[in-house]
């Protein structure tokens, strides 16, 4: 599944809702970010999503990893956050 | 155990080493950050630490959470990252 791209302008609440939606369909969502501002929104989204899904018995964790991507032909290092329930 | 405080000037490699050290002593480390730059270094540190401890059979995950702290008498929202092996 394609990672959800989060930017520094993304709303953490909206991203949290998207995460919860994918989890409800039994998917394993991943977030992809470039830059500190985007990462900040993504991590806030995961913390918020934990609250959305906890009443349903899910305990969300995240696995951070580096990943190389191309933006406009330039190589950049992005961070991918795999989100799973344990 | 007190969370390790990570700032935007922290070296991700050094923080990763500290995380690996705490895990080796069978502790459950936590990182505490205020601000996007600090969070960026902390998440990179966790990704790097995953590589440090993977050969020993540990598979690190992180649990992000909001936490209220006081800095110079002012209330601030920090992010705490609990780091565990699953």
Backbone of each chain as nested JSON, in Angstrom:
{
  "chains": [
    {"id": "A", "residues": [
      {"number": 1, "name": "UNK", "atoms": {"N": [0.831, -1.202, 0.0], "CA": [0.0, 0.0, 0.0], "C": [0.864, 1.25, 0.0]}},
      {"number": 2, "name": "UNK", "atoms": {"N": [0.463, 2.245, -0.784], "CA": [1.195, 3.514, -0.872], "C": [1.216, 4.233, 0.479]}},
      {"number": 3, "name": "UNK", "atoms": {"N": [2.349, 4.769, 0.898], "CA": [2.355, 5.536, 2.147], "C": [1.578, 6.841, 1.984]}},
      {"number": 4, "name": "UNK", "atoms": {"N": [0.941, 7.269, 3.058], "CA": [0.272, 8.569, 3.074], "C": [1.346, 9.64, 3.203]}},
      {"number": 5, "name": "UNK", "atoms": {"N": [1.34, 10.601, 2.316], "CA": [2.341, 11.666, 2.378], "C": [1.837, 12.786, 3.268]}},
      {"number": 6, "name": "UNK", "atoms": {"N": [2.63, 13.087, 4.293], "CA": [2.258, 14.119, 5.249], "C": [3.204, 15.298, 5.065]}},
      {"number": 7, "name": "UNK", "atoms": {"N": [2.651, 16.504, 5.041], "CA": [3.488, 17.704, 4.917], "C": [3.358, 18.536, 6.19]}},
      {"number": 8, "name": "UNK", "atoms": {"N": [4.156, 19.594, 6.253], "CA": [4.111, 20.459, 7.437], "C": [2.778, 21.201, 7.526]}},
      {"number": 9, "name": "UNK", "atoms": {"N": [2.029, 21.215, 6.417], "CA": [0.708, 21.865, 6.427], "C": [-0.428, 20.897, 6.731]}},
      {"number": 10, "name": "UNK", "atoms": {"N": [-0.11, 19.606, 6.837], "CA": [-1.162, 18.621, 7.098], "C": [-1.72, 18.815, 8.5]}},
      {"number": 11, "name": "UNK", "atoms": {"N": [-3.012, 18.589, 8.646], "CA": [-3.632, 18.649, 9.966], "C": [-3.445, 17.306, 10.658]}},
      {"number": 12, "name": "UNK", "atoms": {"N": [-2.825, 17.297, 11.839], "CA": [-2.621, 16.033, 12.552], "C": [-3.93, 15.276, 12.788]}},
      {"number": 13, "name": "UNK", "atoms": {"N": [-5.016, 16.033, 13.062], "CA": [-6.312, 15.375, 13.278], "C": [-6.81, 14.667, 12.03]}},
      {"number": 14, "name": "UNK", "atoms": {"N": [-6.641, 15.321, 10.866], "CA": [-7.092, 14.721, 9.612], "C": [-6.256, 13.488, 9.282]}},
      {"number": 15, "name": "UNK", "atoms": {"N": [-4.949, 13.574, 9.507], "CA": [-4.084, 12.421, 9.243], "C": [-4.424, 11.277, 10.2]}},
      {"number": 16, "name": "UNK", "atoms": {"N": [-4.722, 11.629, 11.445], "CA": [-5.111, 10.604, 12.424], "C": [-6.383, 9.891, 11.973]}},
      {"number": 17, "name": "UNK", "atoms": {"N": [-7.328, 10.659, 11.431], "CA": [-8.568, 10.069, 10.914], "C": [-8.291, 9.122, 9.76]}},
      {"number": 18, "name": "UNK", "atoms": {"N": [-7.363, 9.526, 8.883], "CA": [-7.0, 8.669, 7.749], "C": [-6.341, 7.377, 8.244]}},
      {"number": 19, "name": "UNK", "atoms": {"N": [-5.47, 7.499, 9.229], "CA": [-4.816, 6.311, 9.804], "C": [-5.858, 5.359, 10.378]}},
      {"number": 20, "name": "UNK", "atoms": {"N": [-6.786, 5.917, 11.144], "CA": [-7.82, 5.092, 11.77], "C": [-8.651, 4.394, 10.706]}},
      {"number": 21, "name": "UNK", "atoms": {"N": [-8.923, 5.101, 9.601], "CA": [-9.701, 4.524, 8.506], "C": [-9.005, 3.324, 7.891]}},
      {"number": 22, "name": "UNK", "atoms": {"N": [-7.712, 3.461, 7.62], "CA": [-6.958, 2.354, 7.026], "C": [-6.916, 1.162, 7.996]}},
      {"number": 23, "name": "UNK", "atoms": {"N": [-6.728, 1.452, 9.281], "CA": [-6.66, 0.373, 10.281], "C": [-7.994, -0.362, 10.39]}},
      {"number": 24, "name": "UNK", "atoms": {"N": [-9.077, 0.402, 10.248], "CA": [-10.42, -0.194, 10.329], "C": [-10.636, -1.188, 9.198]}},
      {"number": 25, "name": "UNK", "atoms": {"N": [-9.998, -0.92, 8.042], "CA": [-10.073, -1.841, 6.885], "C": [-9.002, -2.924, 6.992]}},
      {"number": 26, "name": "UNK", "atoms": {"N": [-8.381, -3.051, 8.156], "CA": [-7.35, -4.06, 8.424], "C": [-6.101, -3.864, 7.578]}},
      {"number": 27, "name": "UNK", "atoms": {"N": [-5.854, -2.615, 7.175], "CA": [-4.617, -2.31, 6.48], "C": [-3.524, -1.968, 7.474]}},
      {"number": 28, "name": "UNK", "atoms": {"N": [-2.296, -1.845, 6.973], "CA": [-1.194, -1.394, 7.824], "C": [-0.652, -0.111, 7.202]}},
      {"number": 29, "name": "UNK", "atoms": {"N": [-1.127, 1.022, 7.709], "CA": [-0.78, 2.293, 7.097], "C": [0.671, 2.68, 7.34]}},
      {"number": 30, "name": "UNK", "atoms": {"N": [1.208, 3.468, 6.424], "CA": [2.526, 4.057, 6.598], "C": [2.435, 5.532, 6.242]}},
      {"number": 31, "name": "UNK", "atoms": {"N": [3.185, 6.342, 6.971], "CA": [3.262, 7.768, 6.672], "C": [4.643, 8.062, 6.114]}},
      {"number": 32, "name": "UNK", "atoms": {"N": [4.711, 8.959, 5.135], "CA": [6.005, 9.339, 4.581], "C": [6.164, 10.848, 4.687]}},
      {"number": 33, "name": "UNK", "atoms": {"N": [7.302, 11.277, 5.2], "CA": [7.543, 12.711, 5.412], "C": [8.929, 13.102, 4.934]}},
      {"number": 34, "name": "UNK", "atoms": {"N": [9.041, 14.364, 4.528], "CA": [10.348, 14.957, 4.245], "C": [10.423, 16.239, 5.066]}},
      {"number": 35, "name": "UNK", "atoms": {"N": [11.377, 16.297, 5.988], "CA": [11.568, 17.514, 6.775], "C": [10.962, 17.433, 8.159]}},
      {"number": 36, "name": "UNK", "atoms": {"N": [11.519, 18.27, 9.044], "CA": [11.15, 18.231, 10.461], "C": [9.698, 18.647, 10.697]}},
      {"number": 37, "name": "UNK", "atoms": {"N": [9.215, 19.649, 9.942], "CA": [7.851, 20.125, 10.146], "C": [6.831, 19.066, 9.795]}},
      {"number": 38, "name": "UNK", "atoms": {"N": [7.101, 18.342, 8.715], "CA": [6.193, 17.27, 8.286], "C": [6.226, 16.11, 9.279]}},
      {"number": 39, "name": "UNK", "atoms": {"N": [7.425, 15.791, 9.765], "CA": [7.544, 14.696, 10.738], "C": [6.763, 15.022, 12.004]}},
      {"number": 40, "name": "UNK", "atoms": {"N": [6.846, 16.288, 12.412], "CA": [6.129, 16.743, 13.608], "C": [4.626, 16.485, 13.468]}},
      {"number": 41, "name": "UNK", "atoms": {"N": [4.055, 16.823, 12.313], "CA": [2.622, 16.604, 12.106], "C": [2.295, 15.103, 12.09]}},
      {"number": 42, "name": "UNK", "atoms": {"N": [3.194, 14.32, 11.493], "CA": [2.958, 12.877, 11.387], "C": [2.973, 12.205, 12.763]}},
      {"number": 43, "name": "UNK", "atoms": {"N": [3.926, 12.584, 13.612], "CA": [4.013, 11.957, 14.938], "C": [2.83, 12.376, 15.814]}},
      {"number": 44, "name": "UNK", "atoms": {"N": [2.437, 13.655, 15.699], "CA": [1.24, 14.103, 16.427], "C": [0.029, 13.293, 15.962]}},
      {"number": 45, "name": "UNK", "atoms": {"N": [-0.051, 13.058, 14.645], "CA": [-1.186, 12.3, 14.096], "C": [-1.232, 10.89, 14.686]}},
      {"number": 46, "name": "UNK", "atoms": {"N": [-0.072, 10.265, 14.835], "CA": [-0.053, 8.9, 15.391], "C": [-0.495, 8.918, 16.857]}},
      {"number": 47, "name": "UNK", "atoms": {"N": [-0.019, 9.929, 17.606], "CA": [-0.422, 10.028, 19.02], "C": [-1.944, 10.212, 19.119]}},
      {"number": 48, "name": "UNK", "atoms": {"N": [-2.503, 11.032, 18.225], "CA": [-3.957, 11.274, 18.231], "C": [-4.707, 10.014, 17.795]}},
      {"number": 49, "name": "UNK", "atoms": {"N": [-4.198, 9.342, 16.759], "CA": [-4.852, 8.126, 16.259], "C": [-4.886, 7.039, 17.331]}},
      {"number": 50, "name": "UNK", "atoms": {"N": [-3.861, 7.008, 18.195], "CA": [-3.865, 6.034, 19.292], "C": [-5.149, 6.174, 20.114]}},
      {"number": 51, "name": "UNK", "atoms": {"N": [-5.544, 7.418, 20.34], "CA": [-6.767, 7.667, 21.097], "C": [-8.019, 7.275, 20.332]}},
      {"number": 52, "name": "UNK", "atoms": {"N": [-7.992, 7.451, 18.998], "CA": [-9.154, 7.091, 18.175], "C": [-9.414, 5.588, 18.222]}},
      {"number": 53, "name": "UNK", "atoms": {"N": [-8.344, 4.786, 18.185], "CA": [-8.531, 3.34, 18.008], "C": [-8.432, 2.552, 19.314]}},
      {"number": 54, "name": "UNK", "atoms": {"N": [-7.943, 3.211, 20.381], "CA": [-7.771, 2.498, 21.66], "C": [-9.082, 1.897, 22.178]}},
      {"number": 55, "name": "UNK", "atoms": {"N": [-10.236, 2.623, 22.072], "CA": [-11.488, 2.031, 22.567], "C": [-11.854, 0.742, 21.844]}},
      {"number": 56, "name": "UNK", "atoms": {"N": [-11.341, 0.562, 20.624], "CA": [-11.588, -0.673, 19.862], "C": [-10.568, -1.756, 20.158]}},
      {"number": 57, "name": "UNK", "atoms": {"N": [-9.718, -1.518, 21.142], "CA": [-8.775, -2.55, 21.569], "C": [-7.46, -2.541, 20.81]}},
      {"number": 58, "name": "UNK", "atoms": {"N": [-7.24, -1.508, 19.959], "CA": [-5.974, -1.444, 19.231], "C": [-4.968, -0.582, 20.007]}},
      {"number": 59, "name": "UNK", "atoms": {"N": [-3.724, -1.034, 20.027], "CA": [-2.642, -0.324, 20.71], "C": [-1.592, -0.007, 19.642]}},
      {"number": 60, "name": "UNK", "atoms": {"N": [-1.68, 1.211, 19.099], "CA": [-0.819, 1.572, 17.964], "C": [0.622, 1.829, 18.368]}},
      {"number": 61, "name": "UNK", "atoms": {"N": [1.524, 1.344, 17.522], "CA": [2.946, 1.633, 17.672], "C": [3.452, 2.109, 16.313]}},
      {"number": 62, "name": "UNK", "atoms": {"N": [4.643, 2.686, 16.294], "CA": [5.21, 3.051, 15.001], "C": [6.664, 2.633, 14.889]}},
      {"number": 63, "name": "UNK", "atoms": {"N": [7.044, 2.318, 13.675], "CA": [8.408, 1.892, 13.356], "C": [8.989, 2.907, 12.377]}},
      {"number": 64, "name": "UNK", "atoms": {"N": [9.951, 3.717, 12.829], "CA": [10.528, 4.714, 11.931], "C": [11.666, 4.122, 11.101]}},
      {"number": 65, "name": "UNK", "atoms": {"N": [11.771, 4.548, 9.857], "CA": [12.819, 4.051, 8.973], "C": [13.186, 5.125, 7.961]}},
      {"number": 66, "name": "UNK", "atoms": {"N": [14.414, 5.085, 7.507], "CA": [14.835, 5.995, 6.441], "C": [14.457, 5.388, 5.101]}},
      {"number": 67, "name": "UNK", "atoms": {"N": [14.162, 6.247, 4.146], "CA": [13.876, 5.753, 2.803], "C": [14.297, 6.811, 1.786]}},
      {"number": 68, "name": "UNK", "atoms": {"N": [14.866, 6.36, 0.686], "CA": [15.304, 7.298, -0.357], "C": [14.188, 7.508, -1.364]}},
      {"number": 69, "name": "UNK", "atoms": {"N": [13.891, 8.748, -1.65], "CA": [12.857, 9.045, -2.638], "C": [13.404, 10.061, -3.64]}},
      {"number": 70, "name": "UNK", "atoms": {"N": [12.682, 10.23, -4.738], "CA": [13.053, 11.233, -5.737], "C": [11.992, 12.314, -5.774]}},
      {"number": 71, "name": "UNK", "atoms": {"N": [12.415, 13.555, -5.604], "CA": [11.488, 14.684, -5.739], "C": [12.04, 15.577, -6.839]}},
      {"number": 72, "name": "UNK", "atoms": {"N": [11.277, 15.744, -7.908], "CA": [11.716, 16.54, -9.068], "C": [13.094, 16.097, -9.56]}},
      {"number": 73, "name": "UNK", "atoms": {"N": [13.298, 14.789, -9.602], "CA": [14.553, 14.253, -10.117], "C": [15.717, 14.289, -9.145]}},
      {"number": 74, "name": "UNK", "atoms": {"N": [15.467, 14.878, -7.927], "CA": [16.538, 14.932, -6.926], "C": [16.348, 13.841, -5.883]}},
      {"number": 75, "name": "UNK", "atoms": {"N": [17.439, 13.219, -5.486], "CA": [17.41, 12.185, -4.444], "C": [17.279, 12.868, -3.075]}},
      {"number": 76, "name": "UNK", "atoms": {"N": [16.305, 12.447, -2.294], "CA": [16.125, 12.992, -0.938], "C": [15.945, 11.836, 0.027]}},
      {"number": 77, "name": "UNK", "atoms": {"N": [16.327, 12.063, 1.279], "CA": [16.063, 11.064, 2.297], "C": [14.783, 11.428, 3.028]}},
      {"number": 78, "name": "UNK", "atoms": {"N": [13.824, 10.554, 2.927], "CA": [12.56, 10.757, 3.624], "C": [12.526, 9.841, 4.843]}},
      {"number": 79, "name": "UNK", "atoms": {"N": [11.559, 10.075, 5.694], "CA": [11.346, 9.15, 6.816], "C": [9.986, 8.509, 6.619]}},
      {"number": 80, "name": "UNK", "atoms": {"N": [9.985, 7.186, 6.773], "CA": [8.743, 6.425, 6.66], "C": [8.387, 5.932, 8.054]}},
      {"number": 81, "name": "UNK", "atoms": {"N": [7.132, 6.081, 8.417], "CA": [6.651, 5.622, 9.719], "C": [5.612, 4.539, 9.474]}},
      {"number": 82, "name": "UNK", "atoms": {"N": [5.99, 3.304, 9.759], "CA": [5.031, 2.206, 9.644], "C": [4.182, 2.215, 10.905]}},
      {"number": 83, "name": "UNK", "atoms": {"N": [2.879, 2.147, 10.735], "CA": [1.971, 2.189, 11.89], "C": [1.275, 0.843, 12.002]}},
      {"number": 84, "name": "UNK", "atoms": {"N": [1.379, 0.234, 13.163], "CA": [0.791, -1.093, 13.362], "C": [0.115, -1.161, 14.725]}},
      {"number": 85, "name": "UNK", "atoms": {"N": [-0.773, -2.127, 14.867], "CA": [-1.358, -2.383, 16.174], "C": [-0.657, -3.59, 16.767]}},
      {"number": 86, "name": "UNK", "atoms": {"N": [-0.336, -3.533, 18.038], "CA": [0.343, -4.685, 18.664], "C": [-0.615, -5.401, 19.583]}}
    ]},
    {"id": "B", "residues": [
      {"number": 1, "name": "UNK", "atoms": {"N": [11.956, 5.595, 35.117], "CA": [13.215, 6.155, 34.62], "C": [12.972, 7.487, 33.908]}},
      {"number": 2, "name": "UNK", "atoms": {"N": [13.84, 8.446, 34.138], "CA": [13.743, 9.772, 33.512], "C": [13.879, 9.676, 31.994]}},
      {"number": 3, "name": "UNK", "atoms": {"N": [13.043, 10.372, 31.241], "CA": [13.235, 10.358, 29.783], "C": [14.519, 11.089, 29.401]}},
      {"number": 4, "name": "UNK", "atoms": {"N": [15.145, 10.626, 28.318], "CA": [16.306, 11.312, 27.759], "C": [15.791, 12.54, 27.013]}},
      {"number": 5, "name": "UNK", "atoms": {"N": [16.331, 13.69, 27.331], "CA": [15.877, 14.913, 26.652], "C": [16.704, 15.116, 25.394]}},
      {"number": 6, "name": "UNK", "atoms": {"N": [16.022, 15.206, 24.269], "CA": [16.686, 15.372, 22.976], "C": [16.379, 16.778, 22.464]}},
      {"number": 7, "name": "UNK", "atoms": {"N": [17.403, 17.459, 21.975], "CA": [17.184, 18.802, 21.406], "C": [17.505, 18.785, 19.918]}},
      {"number": 8, "name": "UNK", "atoms": {"N": [17.26, 19.889, 19.252], "CA": [17.535, 19.969, 17.811], "C": [19.038, 19.926, 17.531]}},
      {"number": 9, "name": "UNK", "atoms": {"N": [19.857, 20.138, 18.588], "CA": [21.31, 20.055, 18.426], "C": [21.863, 18.677, 18.753]}},
      {"number": 10, "name": "UNK", "atoms": {"N": [21.003, 17.775, 19.245], "CA": [21.477, 16.437, 19.616], "C": [21.898, 15.681, 18.366]}},
      {"number": 11, "name": "UNK", "atoms": {"N": [22.941, 14.876, 18.5], "CA": [23.374, 14.023, 17.398], "C": [22.537, 12.745, 17.414]}},
      {"number": 12, "name": "UNK", "atoms": {"N": [21.841, 12.436, 16.325], "CA": [21.024, 11.223, 16.29], "C": [21.836, 9.965, 16.6]}},
      {"number": 13, "name": "UNK", "atoms": {"N": [23.094, 9.926, 16.13], "CA": [23.932, 8.767, 16.407], "C": [24.215, 8.607, 17.897]}},
      {"number": 14, "name": "UNK", "atoms": {"N": [24.504, 9.734, 18.56], "CA": [24.789, 9.684, 19.996], "C": [23.547, 9.259, 20.775]}},
      {"number": 15, "name": "UNK", "atoms": {"N": [22.389, 9.794, 20.382], "CA": [21.14, 9.424, 21.069], "C": [20.839, 7.938, 20.828]}},
      {"number": 16, "name": "UNK", "atoms": {"N": [21.113, 7.47, 19.603], "CA": [20.901, 6.054, 19.285], "C": [21.779, 5.173, 20.177]}},
      {"number": 17, "name": "UNK", "atoms": {"N": [23.019, 5.615, 20.394], "CA": [23.924, 4.867, 21.273], "C": [23.393, 4.818, 22.699]}},
      {"number": 18, "name": "UNK", "atoms": {"N": [22.86, 5.945, 23.162], "CA": [22.302, 5.998, 24.512], "C": [21.093, 5.068, 24.633]}},
      {"number": 19, "name": "UNK", "atoms": {"N": [20.244, 5.057, 23.602], "CA": [19.071, 4.167, 23.59], "C": [19.518, 2.709, 23.671]}},
      {"number": 20, "name": "UNK", "atoms": {"N": [20.51, 2.358, 22.841], "CA": [20.996, 0.979, 22.818], "C": [21.56, 0.595, 24.185]}},
      {"number": 21, "name": "UNK", "atoms": {"N": [22.246, 1.541, 24.826], "CA": [22.821, 1.28, 26.153], "C": [21.749, 0.965, 27.182]}},
      {"number": 22, "name": "UNK", "atoms": {"N": [20.676, 1.771, 27.188], "CA": [19.588, 1.544, 28.152], "C": [18.915, 0.194, 27.88]}},
      {"number": 23, "name": "UNK", "atoms": {"N": [18.728, -0.125, 26.597], "CA": [18.071, -1.397, 26.237], "C": [18.929, -2.592, 26.644]}},
      {"number": 24, "name": "UNK", "atoms": {"N": [20.248, -2.416, 26.532], "CA": [21.168, -3.492, 26.909], "C": [21.058, -3.805, 28.395]}},
      {"number": 25, "name": "UNK", "atoms": {"N": [20.733, -2.766, 29.191], "CA": [20.546, -2.958, 30.639], "C": [19.094, -3.354, 30.944]}},
      {"number": 26, "name": "UNK", "atoms": {"N": [18.363, -3.751, 29.911], "CA": [16.971, -4.196, 30.038], "C": [16.05, -3.1, 30.543]}},
      {"number": 27, "name": "UNK", "atoms": {"N": [16.425, -1.846, 30.261], "CA": [15.542, -0.735, 30.601], "C": [14.598, -0.469, 29.439]}},
      {"number": 28, "name": "UNK", "atoms": {"N": [13.598, 0.389, 29.669], "CA": [12.709, 0.815, 28.589], "C": [12.862, 2.323, 28.459]}},
      {"number": 29, "name": "UNK", "atoms": {"N": [13.734, 2.728, 27.517], "CA": [14.042, 4.15, 27.404], "C": [12.888, 4.956, 26.837]}},
      {"number": 30, "name": "UNK", "atoms": {"N": [12.866, 6.229, 27.179], "CA": [11.917, 7.163, 26.594], "C": [12.678, 8.42, 26.202]}},
      {"number": 31, "name": "UNK", "atoms": {"N": [12.262, 9.027, 25.101], "CA": [12.848, 10.289, 24.662], "C": [11.811, 11.378, 24.848]}},
      {"number": 32, "name": "UNK", "atoms": {"N": [12.256, 12.553, 25.259], "CA": [11.333, 13.685, 25.408], "C": [11.838, 14.844, 24.573]}},
      {"number": 33, "name": "UNK", "atoms": {"N": [10.939, 15.412, 23.777], "CA": [11.335, 16.51, 22.889], "C": [10.324, 17.644, 22.949]}},
      {"number": 34, "name": "UNK", "atoms": {"N": [10.802, 18.847, 22.686], "CA": [9.941, 20.011, 22.486], "C": [10.338, 20.622, 21.148]}},
      {"number": 35, "name": "UNK", "atoms": {"N": [9.422, 20.642, 20.212], "CA": [9.689, 21.276, 18.922], "C": [10.031, 20.292, 17.827]}},
      {"number": 36, "name": "UNK", "atoms": {"N": [9.779, 20.743, 16.586], "CA": [9.922, 19.879, 15.416], "C": [11.372, 19.452, 15.184]}},
      {"number": 37, "name": "UNK", "atoms": {"N": [12.327, 20.365, 15.417], "CA": [13.734, 20.038, 15.175], "C": [14.218, 18.947, 16.113]}},
      {"number": 38, "name": "UNK", "atoms": {"N": [13.794, 19.042, 17.358], "CA": [14.191, 18.041, 18.356], "C": [13.54, 16.691, 18.042]}},
      {"number": 39, "name": "UNK", "atoms": {"N": [12.274, 16.733, 17.64], "CA": [11.576, 15.486, 17.303], "C": [12.264, 14.793, 16.128]}},
      {"number": 40, "name": "UNK", "atoms": {"N": [12.693, 15.59, 15.163], "CA": [13.387, 15.06, 13.993], "C": [14.638, 14.273, 14.41]}},
      {"number": 41, "name": "UNK", "atoms": {"N": [15.423, 14.847, 15.318], "CA": [16.63, 14.151, 15.773], "C": [16.273, 12.882, 16.545]}},
      {"number": 42, "name": "UNK", "atoms": {"N": [15.208, 12.946, 17.33], "CA": [14.808, 11.792, 18.145], "C": [14.346, 10.626, 17.272]}},
      {"number": 43, "name": "UNK", "atoms": {"N": [13.553, 10.923, 16.241], "CA": [13.044, 9.859, 15.371], "C": [14.184, 9.248, 14.554]}},
      {"number": 44, "name": "UNK", "atoms": {"N": [15.109, 10.103, 14.081], "CA": [16.281, 9.567, 13.383], "C": [17.067, 8.648, 14.32]}},
      {"number": 45, "name": "UNK", "atoms": {"N": [17.198, 9.072, 15.58], "CA": [17.94, 8.272, 16.552], "C": [17.299, 6.892, 16.721]}},
      {"number": 46, "name": "UNK", "atoms": {"N": [15.976, 6.837, 16.747], "CA": [15.294, 5.544, 16.927], "C": [15.527, 4.664, 15.697]}},
      {"number": 47, "name": "UNK", "atoms": {"N": [15.451, 5.268, 14.499], "CA": [15.696, 4.499, 13.266], "C": [17.12, 3.936, 13.279]}},
      {"number": 48, "name": "UNK", "atoms": {"N": [18.082, 4.743, 13.719], "CA": [19.48, 4.293, 13.772], "C": [19.649, 3.213, 14.843]}},
      {"number": 49, "name": "UNK", "atoms": {"N": [19.033, 3.421, 16.005], "CA": [19.146, 2.45, 17.103], "C": [18.567, 1.094, 16.707]}},
      {"number": 50, "name": "UNK", "atoms": {"N": [17.55, 1.092, 15.841], "CA": [16.986, -0.173, 15.357], "C": [18.097, -1.023, 14.727]}},
      {"number": 51, "name": "UNK", "atoms": {"N": [18.984, -0.35, 13.974], "CA": [20.097, -1.057, 13.348], "C": [21.124, -1.532, 14.359]}},
      {"number": 52, "name": "UNK", "atoms": {"N": [21.317, -0.752, 15.431], "CA": [22.29, -1.137, 16.463], "C": [21.863, -2.414, 17.175]}},
      {"number": 53, "name": "UNK", "atoms": {"N": [20.583, -2.544, 17.45], "CA": [20.138, -3.643, 18.317], "C": [19.541, -4.822, 17.547]}},
      {"number": 54, "name": "UNK", "atoms": {"N": [19.265, -4.625, 16.249], "CA": [18.657, -5.706, 15.456], "C": [19.501, -6.981, 15.448]}},
      {"number": 55, "name": "UNK", "atoms": {"N": [20.848, -6.872, 15.34], "CA": [21.654, -8.106, 15.339], "C": [21.499, -8.903, 16.636]}},
      {"number": 56, "name": "UNK", "atoms": {"N": [21.116, -8.239, 17.72], "CA": [20.894, -8.922, 18.99], "C": [19.479, -9.453, 19.138]}},
      {"number": 57, "name": "UNK", "atoms": {"N": [18.706, -9.361, 18.075], "CA": [17.364, -9.937, 18.086], "C": [16.283, -9.002, 18.588]}},
      {"number": 58, "name": "UNK", "atoms": {"N": [16.633, -7.724, 18.788], "CA": [15.612, -6.778, 19.239], "C": [15.004, -6.048, 18.04]}},
      {"number": 59, "name": "UNK", "atoms": {"N": [13.706, -5.864, 18.096], "CA": [12.971, -5.18, 17.029], "C": [12.3, -3.973, 17.681]}},
      {"number": 60, "name": "UNK", "atoms": {"N": [12.955, -2.809, 17.56], "CA": [12.474, -1.624, 18.286], "C": [11.251, -0.992, 17.645]}},
      {"number": 61, "name": "UNK", "atoms": {"N": [10.348, -0.565, 18.497], "CA": [9.185, 0.202, 18.073], "C": [9.087, 1.442, 18.968]}},
      {"number": 62, "name": "UNK", "atoms": {"N": [8.286, 2.403, 18.572], "CA": [8.1, 3.553, 19.459], "C": [6.63, 3.909, 19.575]}},
      {"number": 63, "name": "UNK", "atoms": {"N": [6.297, 4.416, 20.738], "CA": [4.932, 4.833, 21.056], "C": [4.967, 6.327, 21.355]}},
      {"number": 64, "name": "UNK", "atoms": {"N": [4.406, 7.149, 20.457], "CA": [4.419, 8.589, 20.698], "C": [3.249, 9.029, 21.564]}},
      {"number": 65, "name": "UNK", "atoms": {"N": [3.5, 9.984, 22.434], "CA": [2.452, 10.487, 23.324], "C": [2.714, 11.953, 23.639]}},
      {"number": 66, "name": "UNK", "atoms": {"N": [1.645, 12.675, 23.912], "CA": [1.796, 14.062, 24.349], "C": [2.022, 14.081, 25.851]}},
      {"number": 67, "name": "UNK", "atoms": {"N": [2.776, 15.061, 26.306], "CA": [2.976, 15.195, 27.74], "C": [3.175, 16.672, 28.062]}},
      {"number": 68, "name": "UNK", "atoms": {"N": [2.597, 17.109, 29.185], "CA": [2.742, 18.518, 29.577], "C": [3.951, 18.671, 30.481]}},
      {"number": 69, "name": "UNK", "atoms": {"N": [4.78, 19.627, 30.168], "CA": [5.948, 19.881, 31.006], "C": [6.013, 21.373, 31.321]}},
      {"number": 70, "name": "UNK", "atoms": {"N": [6.856, 21.713, 32.298], "CA": [7.067, 23.128, 32.64], "C": [8.498, 23.505, 32.27]}},
      {"number": 71, "name": "UNK", "atoms": {"N": [8.641, 24.556, 31.483], "CA": [9.974, 25.08, 31.168], "C": [9.992, 26.527, 31.627]}},
      {"number": 72, "name": "UNK", "atoms": {"N": [10.872, 26.822, 32.564], "CA": [10.961, 28.174, 33.138], "C": [9.583, 28.67, 33.611]}},
      {"number": 73, "name": "UNK", "atoms": {"N": [8.84, 27.777, 34.26], "CA": [7.547, 28.163, 34.816], "C": [6.419, 28.221, 33.802]}},
      {"number": 74, "name": "UNK", "atoms": {"N": [6.746, 28.002, 32.516], "CA": [5.707, 28.023, 31.481], "C": [5.28, 26.618, 31.117]}},
      {"number": 75, "name": "UNK", "atoms": {"N": [3.973, 26.427, 30.944], "CA": [3.437, 25.125, 30.544], "C": [3.697, 24.931, 29.046]}},
      {"number": 76, "name": "UNK", "atoms": {"N": [4.294, 23.795, 28.674], "CA": [4.535, 23.498, 27.257], "C": [4.078, 22.076, 26.973]}},
      {"number": 77, "name": "UNK", "atoms": {"N": [3.702, 21.814, 25.738], "CA": [3.379, 20.441, 25.369], "C": [4.604, 19.817, 24.712]}},
      {"number": 78, "name": "UNK", "atoms": {"N": [5.091, 18.79, 25.333], "CA": [6.23, 18.051, 24.785], "C": [5.713, 16.756, 24.164]}},
      {"number": 79, "name": "UNK", "atoms": {"N": [6.57, 16.112, 23.414], "CA": [6.232, 14.782, 22.918], "C": [7.181, 13.789, 23.567]}},
      {"number": 80, "name": "UNK", "atoms": {"N": [6.593, 12.708, 24.061], "CA": [7.389, 11.645, 24.667], "C": [7.32, 10.442, 23.73]}},
      {"number": 81, "name": "UNK", "atoms": {"N": [8.45, 9.857, 23.488], "CA": [8.533, 8.665, 22.634], "C": [9.019, 7.5, 23.481]}},
      {"number": 82, "name": "UNK", "atoms": {"N": [8.113, 6.588, 23.786], "CA": [8.498, 5.385, 24.524], "C": [9.115, 4.418, 23.532]}},
      {"number": 83, "name": "UNK", "atoms": {"N": [10.271, 3.884, 23.86], "CA": [10.967, 2.977, 22.949], "C": [11.0, 1.583, 23.582]}},
      {"number": 84, "name": "UNK", "atoms": {"N": [10.5, 0.621, 22.845], "CA": [10.412, -0.736, 23.372], "C": [10.824, -1.741, 22.308]}},
      {"number": 85, "name": "UNK", "atoms": {"N": [11.19, -2.927, 22.751], "CA": [11.45, -4.006, 21.806], "C": [10.201, -4.9, 21.8]}},
      {"number": 86, "name": "UNK", "atoms": {"N": [9.802, -5.31, 20.619], "CA": [8.623, -6.176, 20.568], "C": [9.032, -7.603, 20.242]}}
    ]}
  ]
}
